[in-house]
Amino acid sequence: MIFIVSGAEKSNTRNAAPALGHLLYGRPRSPISESEWVQLVHDIAKGDQAALCQLYDRTNRVVFTLVMRITTDRETAEEVTLDVFHEVWRRASGYDPGNGTVMGWILNQARSRAFDRVRFDHRKKRTATAPDIHPNEMTTEDPLHSVQLKERHVMLRNAIQSLSTEERQVVENAFFADLTHQEVAAKLNQPLGTVKTRIRSALSKLRNAVGDELK
């Protein structure tokens, strides 16, 4: 699903991003109730593209403004905004009204994706500016150390495979993607307490599996 940002919207983004409150409460169209928001998401979960277009039409400016403030780059903000609505389309069936409003759900995804993009761009810049290592500057690796390192990798990989799908998700996001617990909860659309519990459970299993390697 690809969304096209209209020329009028692009021209507006050349100026400073409008106030978020103005976009939320100052739109000239009539507001819709939360039950109508929820119905749109349920329709999207059934594959209704018209419902997705309607949701996009009503919320894309708010999402773009939030992402723009985090990334501070118009083109990046446009890309992330489209990614957010692709994620809405993909994850609509998992939306639970009991965990918050539709707008809050969408903005949580927008915030999480925007921070992910900022981290990715920063890592890419650091890699691009890292000094080159010439072959004559490389040290010879100790064969015993190499074997031990491979053994540790195999042990850790097997230990991770023993985790449940939910535990692997939170561990990968918290440690490999370098997200905070709050950001993991927002990205996976799960309660913060559930995320913390799964991380503790996963780490306990990993410690039991690999012993002193994680101490």
Rosetta constraint file for C-alpha pairs under 8 A:
AtomPair CA 1 CA 86 HARMONIC 6.33 0.50
AtomPair CA 2 CA 82 HARMONIC 7.22 0.50
AtomPair CA 2 CA 86 HARMONIC 7.58 0.50
AtomPair CA 3 CA 82 HARMONIC 6.26 0.50
AtomPair CA 5 CA 9 HARMONIC 6.37 0.50
AtomPair CA 5 CA 10 HARMONIC 6.71 0.50
AtomPair CA 5 CA 78 HARMONIC 7.86 0.50
AtomPair CA 6 CA 10 HARMONIC 6.34 0.50
AtomPair CA 7 CA 11 HARMONIC 6.16 0.50
AtomPair CA 8 CA 12 HARMONIC 6.32 0.50
AtomPair CA 9 CA 13 HARMONIC 6.45 0.50
AtomPair CA 10 CA 14 HARMONIC 6.84 0.50
AtomPair CA 11 CA 15 HARMONIC 7.81 0.50
AtomPair CA 13 CA 17 HARMONIC 6.34 0.50
AtomPair CA 13 CA 74 HARMONIC 6.88 0.50
AtomPair CA 14 CA 74 HARMONIC 7.57 0.50
AtomPair CA 17 CA 65 HARMONIC 5.83 0.50
AtomPair CA 17 CA 68 HARMONIC 7.23 0.50
AtomPair CA 17 CA 69 HARMONIC 7.65 0.50
AtomPair CA 18 CA 22 HARMONIC 7.07 0.50
AtomPair CA 18 CA 23 HARMONIC 7.28 0.50
AtomPair CA 18 CA 65 HARMONIC 7.03 0.50
AtomPair CA 19 CA 23 HARMONIC 6.62 0.50
AtomPair CA 19 CA 65 HARMONIC 7.91 0.50
AtomPair CA 20 CA 24 HARMONIC 6.21 0.50
AtomPair CA 20 CA 62 HARMONIC 6.44 0.50
AtomPair CA 20 CA 65 HARMONIC 6.65 0.50
AtomPair CA 20 CA 66 HARMONIC 7.35 0.50
AtomPair CA 21 CA 25 HARMONIC 5.92 0.50
AtomPair CA 21 CA 26 HARMONIC 7.39 0.50
AtomPair CA 22 CA 26 HARMONIC 4.66 0.50
AtomPair CA 22 CA 27 HARMONIC 7.24 0.50
AtomPair CA 23 CA 27 HARMONIC 5.92 0.50
AtomPair CA 23 CA 61 HARMONIC 7.06 0.50
AtomPair CA 23 CA 62 HARMONIC 5.99 0.50
AtomPair CA 24 CA 62 HARMONIC 6.78 0.50
AtomPair CA 32 CA 36 HARMONIC 6.20 0.50
AtomPair CA 32 CA 37 HARMONIC 7.07 0.50
AtomPair CA 33 CA 37 HARMONIC 6.51 0.50
AtomPair CA 34 CA 38 HARMONIC 6.17 0.50
AtomPair CA 34 CA 101 HARMONIC 7.16 0.50
AtomPair CA 34 CA 102 HARMONIC 7.47 0.50
AtomPair CA 35 CA 39 HARMONIC 6.15 0.50
AtomPair CA 36 CA 40 HARMONIC 6.28 0.50
AtomPair CA 37 CA 41 HARMONIC 6.58 0.50
AtomPair CA 37 CA 55 HARMONIC 7.94 0.50
AtomPair CA 37 CA 102 HARMONIC 6.24 0.50
AtomPair CA 38 CA 42 HARMONIC 6.26 0.50
AtomPair CA 38 CA 97 HARMONIC 7.17 0.50
AtomPair CA 38 CA 102 HARMONIC 6.38 0.50
AtomPair CA 39 CA 43 HARMONIC 6.08 0.50
AtomPair CA 40 CA 44 HARMONIC 6.18 0.50
AtomPair CA 40 CA 51 HARMONIC 5.54 0.50
AtomPair CA 40 CA 52 HARMONIC 7.32 0.50
AtomPair CA 40 CA 55 HARMONIC 6.90 0.50
AtomPair CA 41 CA 45 HARMONIC 6.21 0.50
AtomPair CA 41 CA 51 HARMONIC 7.52 0.50
AtomPair CA 41 CA 52 HARMONIC 7.71 0.50
AtomPair CA 41 CA 92 HARMONIC 5.81 0.50
AtomPair CA 41 CA 93 HARMONIC 7.82 0.50
AtomPair CA 41 CA 95 HARMONIC 7.63 0.50
AtomPair CA 41 CA 102 HARMONIC 7.80 0.50
AtomPair CA 42 CA 46 HARMONIC 6.57 0.50
AtomPair CA 42 CA 92 HARMONIC 6.86 0.50
AtomPair CA 42 CA 93 HARMONIC 6.89 0.50
AtomPair CA 43 CA 47 HARMONIC 6.69 0.50
AtomPair CA 43 CA 48 HARMONIC 5.45 0.50
AtomPair CA 43 CA 51 HARMONIC 6.18 0.50
AtomPair CA 44 CA 48 HARMONIC 4.79 0.50
AtomPair CA 44 CA 49 HARMONIC 6.51 0.50
AtomPair CA 44 CA 51 HARMONIC 5.74 0.50
AtomPair CA 44 CA 52 HARMONIC 5.72 0.50
AtomPair CA 44 CA 89 HARMONIC 6.36 0.50
AtomPair CA 44 CA 92 HARMONIC 6.26 0.50
AtomPair CA 44 CA 93 HARMONIC 7.92 0.50
AtomPair CA 45 CA 89 HARMONIC 7.03 0.50
AtomPair CA 45 CA 90 HARMONIC 7.87 0.50
AtomPair CA 45 CA 91 HARMONIC 7.58 0.50
AtomPair CA 45 CA 92 HARMONIC 4.81 0.50
AtomPair CA 45 CA 93 HARMONIC 4.69 0.50
AtomPair CA 46 CA 93 HARMONIC 7.83 0.50
AtomPair CA 48 CA 52 HARMONIC 6.71 0.50
AtomPair CA 49 CA 53 HARMONIC 6.23 0.50
AtomPair CA 50 CA 54 HARMONIC 6.20 0.50
AtomPair CA 51 CA 55 HARMONIC 6.16 0.50
AtomPair CA 52 CA 56 HARMONIC 6.01 0.50
AtomPair CA 52 CA 89 HARMONIC 7.04 0.50
AtomPair CA 53 CA 57 HARMONIC 6.01 0.50
AtomPair CA 54 CA 58 HARMONIC 6.34 0.50
AtomPair CA 55 CA 59 HARMONIC 6.11 0.50
AtomPair CA 55 CA 60 HARMONIC 7.99 0.50
AtomPair CA 56 CA 60 HARMONIC 5.16 0.50
AtomPair CA 56 CA 85 HARMONIC 7.11 0.50
AtomPair CA 59 CA 63 HARMONIC 6.30 0.50
AtomPair CA 59 CA 103 HARMONIC 7.93 0.50
AtomPair CA 60 CA 64 HARMONIC 5.94 0.50
AtomPair CA 60 CA 81 HARMONIC 7.18 0.50
AtomPair CA 61 CA 65 HARMONIC 6.08 0.50
AtomPair CA 62 CA 66 HARMONIC 6.36 0.50
AtomPair CA 63 CA 67 HARMONIC 6.17 0.50
AtomPair CA 63 CA 81 HARMONIC 6.37 0.50
AtomPair CA 63 CA 106 HARMONIC 7.80 0.50
AtomPair CA 63 CA 107 HARMONIC 6.41 0.50
AtomPair CA 63 CA 110 HARMONIC 6.39 0.50
AtomPair CA 64 CA 68 HARMONIC 5.86 0.50
AtomPair CA 64 CA 77 HARMONIC 6.14 0.50
AtomPair CA 64 CA 78 HARMONIC 6.69 0.50
AtomPair CA 64 CA 81 HARMONIC 5.66 0.50
AtomPair CA 65 CA 69 HARMONIC 6.29 0.50
AtomPair CA 66 CA 70 HARMONIC 6.60 0.50
AtomPair CA 66 CA 107 HARMONIC 7.83 0.50
AtomPair CA 66 CA 110 HARMONIC 7.48 0.50
AtomPair CA 66 CA 111 HARMONIC 7.23 0.50
AtomPair CA 67 CA 71 HARMONIC 6.04 0.50
AtomPair CA 67 CA 72 HARMONIC 7.91 0.50
AtomPair CA 67 CA 77 HARMONIC 5.43 0.50
AtomPair CA 67 CA 80 HARMONIC 7.18 0.50
AtomPair CA 67 CA 81 HARMONIC 7.09 0.50
AtomPair CA 67 CA 110 HARMONIC 6.47 0.50
AtomPair CA 67 CA 111 HARMONIC 6.60 0.50
AtomPair CA 67 CA 114 HARMONIC 5.62 0.50
AtomPair CA 68 CA 72 HARMONIC 5.09 0.50
AtomPair CA 68 CA 73 HARMONIC 6.19 0.50
AtomPair CA 68 CA 74 HARMONIC 6.33 0.50
AtomPair CA 68 CA 76 HARMONIC 7.88 0.50
AtomPair CA 68 CA 77 HARMONIC 5.04 0.50
AtomPair CA 70 CA 111 HARMONIC 7.82 0.50
AtomPair CA 70 CA 114 HARMONIC 6.36 0.50
AtomPair CA 70 CA 115 HARMONIC 6.99 0.50
AtomPair CA 70 CA 118 HARMONIC 7.83 0.50
AtomPair CA 71 CA 76 HARMONIC 6.89 0.50
AtomPair CA 71 CA 77 HARMONIC 6.46 0.50
AtomPair CA 71 CA 114 HARMONIC 6.39 0.50
AtomPair CA 71 CA 115 HARMONIC 7.57 0.50
AtomPair CA 71 CA 117 HARMONIC 7.67 0.50
AtomPair CA 71 CA 118 HARMONIC 6.08 0.50
AtomPair CA 72 CA 77 HARMONIC 7.60 0.50
AtomPair CA 73 CA 77 HARMONIC 6.00 0.50
AtomPair CA 74 CA 78 HARMONIC 6.21 0.50
AtomPair CA 75 CA 79 HARMONIC 6.34 0.50
AtomPair CA 76 CA 80 HARMONIC 6.14 0.50
AtomPair CA 77 CA 81 HARMONIC 5.97 0.50
AtomPair CA 77 CA 114 HARMONIC 7.75 0.50
AtomPair CA 78 CA 82 HARMONIC 6.42 0.50
AtomPair CA 79 CA 83 HARMONIC 6.33 0.50
AtomPair CA 80 CA 84 HARMONIC 6.15 0.50
AtomPair CA 80 CA 110 HARMONIC 7.57 0.50
AtomPair CA 80 CA 113 HARMONIC 6.77 0.50
AtomPair CA 80 CA 114 HARMONIC 6.47 0.50
AtomPair CA 80 CA 117 HARMONIC 7.76 0.50
AtomPair CA 81 CA 85 HARMONIC 6.64 0.50
AtomPair CA 81 CA 110 HARMONIC 7.10 0.50
AtomPair CA 82 CA 86 HARMONIC 6.26 0.50
AtomPair CA 83 CA 87 HARMONIC 6.16 0.50
AtomPair CA 84 CA 88 HARMONIC 6.24 0.50
AtomPair CA 84 CA 106 HARMONIC 7.59 0.50
AtomPair CA 84 CA 109 HARMONIC 6.46 0.50
AtomPair CA 84 CA 110 HARMONIC 5.71 0.50
AtomPair CA 84 CA 113 HARMONIC 7.20 0.50
AtomPair CA 85 CA 89 HARMONIC 6.17 0.50
AtomPair CA 86 CA 90 HARMONIC 6.26 0.50
AtomPair CA 87 CA 91 HARMONIC 5.87 0.50
AtomPair CA 88 CA 92 HARMONIC 5.46 0.50
AtomPair CA 88 CA 106 HARMONIC 7.22 0.50
AtomPair CA 91 CA 95 HARMONIC 7.00 0.50
AtomPair CA 95 CA 105 HARMONIC 7.89 0.50
AtomPair CA 96 CA 100 HARMONIC 7.47 0.50
AtomPair CA 97 CA 101 HARMONIC 6.16 0.50
AtomPair CA 97 CA 102 HARMONIC 7.26 0.50
AtomPair CA 99 CA 191 HARMONIC 7.76 0.50
AtomPair CA 100 CA 104 HARMONIC 6.28 0.50
AtomPair CA 100 CA 105 HARMONIC 6.59 0.50
AtomPair CA 101 CA 105 HARMONIC 6.17 0.50
AtomPair CA 102 CA 106 HARMONIC 6.22 0.50
AtomPair CA 103 CA 107 HARMONIC 6.08 0.50
AtomPair CA 104 CA 108 HARMONIC 5.99 0.50
AtomPair CA 105 CA 109 HARMONIC 6.49 0.50
AtomPair CA 105 CA 189 HARMONIC 7.64 0.50
AtomPair CA 106 CA 110 HARMONIC 6.23 0.50
AtomPair CA 107 CA 111 HARMONIC 5.96 0.50
AtomPair CA 108 CA 112 HARMONIC 6.12 0.50
AtomPair CA 108 CA 186 HARMONIC 5.59 0.50
AtomPair CA 108 CA 187 HARMONIC 7.15 0.50
AtomPair CA 109 CA 113 HARMONIC 6.08 0.50
AtomPair CA 109 CA 186 HARMONIC 6.61 0.50
AtomPair CA 109 CA 187 HARMONIC 5.92 0.50
AtomPair CA 110 CA 114 HARMONIC 5.99 0.50
AtomPair CA 111 CA 115 HARMONIC 6.23 0.50
AtomPair CA 112 CA 116 HARMONIC 6.15 0.50
AtomPair CA 112 CA 183 HARMONIC 6.26 0.50
AtomPair CA 112 CA 186 HARMONIC 6.68 0.50
AtomPair CA 112 CA 187 HARMONIC 5.75 0.50
AtomPair CA 113 CA 117 HARMONIC 6.11 0.50
AtomPair CA 113 CA 187 HARMONIC 7.82 0.50
AtomPair CA 114 CA 118 HARMONIC 6.28 0.50
AtomPair CA 115 CA 119 HARMONIC 6.18 0.50
AtomPair CA 116 CA 120 HARMONIC 6.12 0.50
AtomPair CA 117 CA 121 HARMONIC 6.08 0.50
AtomPair CA 118 CA 122 HARMONIC 6.17 0.50
AtomPair CA 119 CA 123 HARMONIC 6.16 0.50
AtomPair CA 120 CA 124 HARMONIC 6.12 0.50
AtomPair CA 121 CA 125 HARMONIC 6.20 0.50
AtomPair CA 122 CA 126 HARMONIC 6.25 0.50
AtomPair CA 123 CA 127 HARMONIC 6.18 0.50
AtomPair CA 124 CA 128 HARMONIC 6.14 0.50
AtomPair CA 125 CA 129 HARMONIC 6.23 0.50
AtomPair CA 126 CA 130 HARMONIC 6.04 0.50
AtomPair CA 133 CA 137 HARMONIC 6.43 0.50
AtomPair CA 133 CA 138 HARMONIC 7.18 0.50
AtomPair CA 134 CA 138 HARMONIC 6.87 0.50
AtomPair CA 141 CA 145 HARMONIC 7.42 0.50
AtomPair CA 141 CA 146 HARMONIC 6.99 0.50
AtomPair CA 142 CA 146 HARMONIC 6.25 0.50
AtomPair CA 143 CA 147 HARMONIC 6.31 0.50
AtomPair CA 144 CA 148 HARMONIC 6.24 0.50
AtomPair CA 145 CA 149 HARMONIC 6.05 0.50
AtomPair CA 146 CA 150 HARMONIC 6.27 0.50
AtomPair CA 147 CA 151 HARMONIC 6.23 0.50
AtomPair CA 148 CA 152 HARMONIC 6.23 0.50
AtomPair CA 149 CA 153 HARMONIC 6.26 0.50
AtomPair CA 150 CA 154 HARMONIC 6.25 0.50
AtomPair CA 151 CA 155 HARMONIC 6.11 0.50
AtomPair CA 152 CA 156 HARMONIC 6.01 0.50
AtomPair CA 152 CA 213 HARMONIC 7.72 0.50
AtomPair CA 153 CA 157 HARMONIC 5.96 0.50
AtomPair CA 154 CA 158 HARMONIC 6.10 0.50
AtomPair CA 155 CA 159 HARMONIC 6.16 0.50
AtomPair CA 155 CA 209 HARMONIC 7.93 0.50
AtomPair CA 155 CA 210 HARMONIC 6.43 0.50
AtomPair CA 156 CA 160 HARMONIC 6.16 0.50
AtomPair CA 156 CA 206 HARMONIC 7.59 0.50
AtomPair CA 156 CA 210 HARMONIC 6.65 0.50
AtomPair CA 157 CA 161 HARMONIC 6.30 0.50
AtomPair CA 158 CA 162 HARMONIC 6.52 0.50
AtomPair CA 159 CA 163 HARMONIC 7.09 0.50
AtomPair CA 159 CA 205 HARMONIC 7.68 0.50
AtomPair CA 159 CA 206 HARMONIC 5.75 0.50
AtomPair CA 159 CA 209 HARMONIC 5.80 0.50
AtomPair CA 159 CA 210 HARMONIC 7.08 0.50
AtomPair CA 160 CA 168 HARMONIC 6.91 0.50
AtomPair CA 160 CA 206 HARMONIC 6.93 0.50
AtomPair CA 161 CA 168 HARMONIC 7.98 0.50
AtomPair CA 163 CA 167 HARMONIC 5.87 0.50
AtomPair CA 163 CA 168 HARMONIC 5.97 0.50
AtomPair CA 163 CA 202 HARMONIC 6.51 0.50
AtomPair CA 163 CA 205 HARMONIC 7.47 0.50
AtomPair CA 164 CA 168 HARMONIC 6.18 0.50
AtomPair CA 165 CA 169 HARMONIC 6.24 0.50
AtomPair CA 166 CA 170 HARMONIC 6.57 0.50
AtomPair CA 166 CA 198 HARMONIC 7.38 0.50
AtomPair CA 167 CA 171 HARMONIC 6.19 0.50
AtomPair CA 167 CA 198 HARMONIC 5.42 0.50
AtomPair CA 167 CA 199 HARMONIC 6.51 0.50
AtomPair CA 167 CA 201 HARMONIC 7.58 0.50
AtomPair CA 167 CA 202 HARMONIC 5.67 0.50
AtomPair CA 168 CA 172 HARMONIC 5.92 0.50
AtomPair CA 168 CA 202 HARMONIC 7.54 0.50
AtomPair CA 169 CA 173 HARMONIC 6.26 0.50
AtomPair CA 170 CA 174 HARMONIC 5.85 0.50
AtomPair CA 170 CA 184 HARMONIC 6.65 0.50
AtomPair CA 170 CA 195 HARMONIC 6.54 0.50
AtomPair CA 170 CA 198 HARMONIC 7.00 0.50
AtomPair CA 170 CA 199 HARMONIC 6.29 0.50
AtomPair CA 171 CA 175 HARMONIC 5.77 0.50
AtomPair CA 171 CA 176 HARMONIC 7.36 0.50
AtomPair CA 171 CA 199 HARMONIC 6.17 0.50
AtomPair CA 171 CA 202 HARMONIC 7.23 0.50
AtomPair CA 172 CA 176 HARMONIC 4.94 0.50
AtomPair CA 172 CA 177 HARMONIC 6.36 0.50
AtomPair CA 173 CA 177 HARMONIC 4.71 0.50
AtomPair CA 173 CA 178 HARMONIC 6.45 0.50
AtomPair CA 173 CA 179 HARMONIC 5.90 0.50
AtomPair CA 173 CA 184 HARMONIC 6.17 0.50
AtomPair CA 174 CA 178 HARMONIC 5.28 0.50
AtomPair CA 174 CA 179 HARMONIC 4.77 0.50
AtomPair CA 174 CA 180 HARMONIC 6.09 0.50
AtomPair CA 174 CA 181 HARMONIC 6.56 0.50
AtomPair CA 174 CA 184 HARMONIC 6.43 0.50
AtomPair CA 175 CA 179 HARMONIC 6.94 0.50
AtomPair CA 179 CA 183 HARMONIC 5.71 0.50
AtomPair CA 179 CA 184 HARMONIC 6.04 0.50
AtomPair CA 180 CA 184 HARMONIC 6.18 0.50
AtomPair CA 181 CA 185 HARMONIC 6.20 0.50
AtomPair CA 181 CA 192 HARMONIC 6.94 0.50
AtomPair CA 181 CA 195 HARMONIC 6.89 0.50
AtomPair CA 181 CA 196 HARMONIC 6.85 0.50
AtomPair CA 182 CA 186 HARMONIC 6.27 0.50
AtomPair CA 182 CA 192 HARMONIC 6.21 0.50
AtomPair CA 183 CA 187 HARMONIC 6.01 0.50
AtomPair CA 184 CA 188 HARMONIC 6.03 0.50
AtomPair CA 184 CA 195 HARMONIC 7.31 0.50
AtomPair CA 185 CA 189 HARMONIC 5.60 0.50
AtomPair CA 185 CA 190 HARMONIC 4.88 0.50
AtomPair CA 185 CA 191 HARMONIC 5.91 0.50
AtomPair CA 185 CA 192 HARMONIC 5.27 0.50
AtomPair CA 185 CA 195 HARMONIC 6.09 0.50
AtomPair CA 186 CA 190 HARMONIC 6.59 0.50
AtomPair CA 190 CA 194 HARMONIC 6.74 0.50
AtomPair CA 190 CA 195 HARMONIC 6.80 0.50
AtomPair CA 191 CA 195 HARMONIC 6.51 0.50
AtomPair CA 192 CA 196 HARMONIC 6.31 0.50
AtomPair CA 193 CA 197 HARMONIC 6.16 0.50
AtomPair CA 194 CA 198 HARMONIC 6.18 0.50
AtomPair CA 195 CA 199 HARMONIC 6.19 0.50
AtomPair CA 196 CA 200 HARMONIC 6.22 0.50
AtomPair CA 197 CA 201 HARMONIC 6.16 0.50
AtomPair CA 198 CA 202 HARMONIC 5.97 0.50
AtomPair CA 199 CA 203 HARMONIC 6.10 0.50
AtomPair CA 200 CA 204 HARMONIC 6.13 0.50
AtomPair CA 201 CA 205 HARMONIC 6.34 0.50
AtomPair CA 202 CA 206 HARMONIC 6.18 0.50
AtomPair CA 203 CA 207 HARMONIC 6.07 0.50
AtomPair CA 204 CA 208 HARMONIC 6.26 0.50
AtomPair CA 205 CA 209 HARMONIC 6.12 0.50
AtomPair CA 206 CA 210 HARMONIC 6.10 0.50
AtomPair CA 206 CA 211 HARMONIC 7.94 0.50
AtomPair CA 206 CA 214 HARMONIC 7.67 0.50
AtomPair CA 207 CA 211 HARMONIC 5.23 0.50
AtomPair CA 207 CA 212 HARMONIC 7.27 0.50
AtomPair CA 207 CA 213 HARMONIC 7.61 0.50
AtomPair CA 207 CA 214 HARMONIC 5.85 0.50
AtomPair CA 207 CA 215 HARMONIC 7.45 0.50
AtomPair CA 210 CA 214 HARMONIC 6.95 0.50
AtomPair CA 211 CA 215 HARMONIC 7.54 0.50
